[in-house]
Amino acid sequence: MKSILRLLAALTLLSFASGCATRTTSTGGKETTLLGGAVIVSKDSFQPTTPATVDADTSKIIGRNGPSGQKVSLFWGLMTLHDY
C-alpha cells in the first residue's frame, strides 16, 4: 500500500514539474512556463493579447506609476492579466 502511495506521489510531482521552462523573448524580456503551459509569466512583455482570451488590465485596477510590462496567462491563454 505504501509503495502505491509513493508511486502516486511521485507521478503527481512529475506532472506538476513537467513543462517548466524559462526563456528570453525577442524583446529582451523573460517568459516562464509552468505546469505544461497552464501558467505563463512574462516580464517586460508589451505584446498585445490574443482576441481569444479574457483580458484584464491590472494597471487600471492597481494604478501604479507606470506600466511594468508584466503579463500572466492562465489556463493556456484563456485568461490574461497584464500591466501595460
C-alpha positions in Angstrom: 0.0 0.0 0.0 2.9 2.4 0.9 4.6 1.7 -2.4 1.4 2.6 -4.4 1.1 5.9 -2.5 4.8 6.7 -3.1 4.4 6.0 -6.8 1.2 8.1 -6.9 3.0 10.9 -5.1 6.0 10.7 -7.5 3.8 10.8 -10.5 1.8 13.8 -9.2 5.1 15.6 -8.5 6.4 14.9 -12.0 3.1 16.1 -13.6 3.4 19.4 -11.8 7.1 19.8 -12.7 6.7 18.9 -16.3 6.9 21.6 -18.9 8.7 24.2 -16.7 10.9 26.4 -18.7 12.3 29.9 -18.8 13.3 31.7 -22.0 14.4 35.1 -23.1 11.9 36.7 -25.6 12.8 38.6 -28.7 12.0 41.9 -26.9 14.5 41.1 -24.2 12.0 40.1 -21.5 11.8 36.8 -19.6 9.0 34.2 -20.0 8.5 31.4 -17.6 6.1 28.5 -18.4 4.7 26.3 -15.6 2.5 23.2 -15.5 2.9 22.4 -19.2 1.8 25.9 -20.3 -1.2 26.3 -17.9 0.6 29.3 -16.3 2.8 31.6 -18.2 4.5 34.6 -16.5 6.2 37.2 -18.8 8.2 40.2 -17.7 8.9 43.2 -19.9 6.4 41.8 -22.4 4.4 44.6 -24.1 3.0 42.2 -26.7 -0.8 42.5 -27.4 -3.1 39.8 -26.1 -4.9 37.5 -28.5 -8.6 38.0 -29.2 -9.5 34.6 -27.8 -8.6 35.5 -24.2 -10.4 37.1 -21.3 -8.2 40.2 -20.9 -7.8 42.2 -17.7 -5.6 45.3 -17.5 -4.4 45.4 -13.9 -2.8 48.8 -14.3 -6.3 50.3 -14.2 -7.1 48.4 -11.0 -3.9 48.9 -9.0 -2.9 52.3 -10.5 0.9 52.2 -10.4 3.2 55.0 -11.5 3.8 53.4 -14.9 3.4 50.1 -16.8 5.7 47.3 -15.8 5.1 45.1 -18.8 4.3 42.0 -16.7 1.8 39.5 -18.1 0.3 36.4 -16.6 -1.6 33.9 -18.8 -3.7 31.3 -17.1 -5.2 28.1 -18.5 -3.2 28.0 -21.7 -4.1 31.6 -22.6 -7.8 31.5 -21.7 -7.3 34.3 -19.2 -4.6 37.0 -19.3 -3.7 39.6 -16.7 -1.4 42.3 -17.9 0.1 45.6 -16.7 0.7 47.8 -19.7 
